[in-house]
Amino acid sequence: MSADINVAFARTLLRMTMEDIKPLTTVRERKTAWVYHHMRDHWEFHGPEGYYWHGSADSAYDARAKGWAHWWEHLKQEGSNMRARLEGAKLREKRLKP
């Protein structure tokens, strides 16, 4: 029962995190991000531009939510220009459309 609650919470958290992430990424960047269950509660997240996060998570949903949140914090800490990233994502998205 508690596992079901954890998964439901993690899915909600991921959905809320993705609302902030979507404007900064392309569909391709979001679809190619992946997680790997290393052992017990240890997970890895592989995101855009070679970004890598590893840590404790209860499920793949939780690992994705934490990975995307850490990727976003990484961008802010780097002092990256968010507007430039947003515009770049929009341009890349247009180029990929058939």
C-alpha positions in Angstrom: 0.0 0.0 0.0 2.7 2.5 0.9 4.5 1.8 -2.3 1.4 2.7 -4.3 1.2 6.0 -2.3 4.9 6.7 -3.0 4.5 6.1 -6.7 1.3 8.2 -6.9 3.1 11.0 -5.1 6.2 10.7 -7.3 4.1 10.8 -10.5 2.4 14.0 -9.3 5.7 15.5 -8.4 7.1 14.6 -11.8 4.1 16.1 -13.5 4.5 19.4 -11.6 8.3 19.4 -12.3 7.8 18.9 -16.0 5.5 22.0 -16.1 8.6 24.1 -15.3 11.0 22.0 -17.5 9.0 21.8 -20.7 9.5 25.5 -21.8 13.3 25.0 -21.3 13.7 21.8 -23.3 12.7 20.2 -26.6 10.5 17.2 -27.0 13.6 15.3 -28.1 15.6 16.3 -25.0 12.7 15.1 -22.8 12.2 11.8 -24.6 15.9 10.9 -24.6 16.4 11.5 -20.9 16.5 8.2 -19.0 16.9 6.7 -15.6 18.8 3.6 -14.5 18.1 1.6 -11.3 21.6 0.9 -10.0 20.8 -1.0 -6.7 18.2 -0.8 -3.9 17.2 2.8 -3.8 20.1 4.2 -5.8 19.1 5.6 -9.2 20.8 7.5 -12.0 19.3 10.2 -14.2 20.8 11.0 -17.6 19.4 14.2 -19.0 20.1 16.8 -21.7 23.6 17.9 -22.8 25.2 15.0 -20.9 23.8 16.0 -17.5 24.0 13.2 -14.9 22.5 12.9 -11.5 22.6 10.0 -9.1 21.0 9.5 -5.7 18.3 8.0 -3.6 14.8 7.6 -5.1 11.8 5.3 -4.4 10.8 4.7 -8.0 11.7 5.6 -11.6 9.1 8.4 -11.4 10.8 9.8 -8.3 14.3 9.5 -9.9 13.0 11.4 -13.0 11.5 14.1 -10.9 14.6 14.5 -8.8 16.9 14.3 -11.9 14.9 17.0 -13.7 14.8 19.2 -10.6 18.5 18.9 -10.1 19.1 19.6 -13.8 17.1 22.8 -13.5 19.0 23.9 -10.3 22.2 23.1 -12.2 21.2 25.6 -14.9 20.3 28.3 -12.4 23.6 27.8 -10.5 25.6 27.9 -13.6 24.2 31.4 -14.3 22.9 30.2 -17.6 20.7 32.7 -19.4 17.3 31.1 -19.1 15.8 33.3 -21.9 18.5 32.2 -24.3 17.9 28.5 -23.4 14.2 29.0 -23.9 14.7 30.6 -27.3 17.2 27.9 -28.3 14.8 25.2 -27.4 12.1 26.8 -29.5 14.5 27.1 -32.5 15.6 23.5 -32.2 12.0 22.3 -31.9 11.2 24.1 -35.2 14.1 22.6 -37.0 13.2 19.1 -36.0 9.6 19.3 -37.2 9.1 17.7 -40.6 
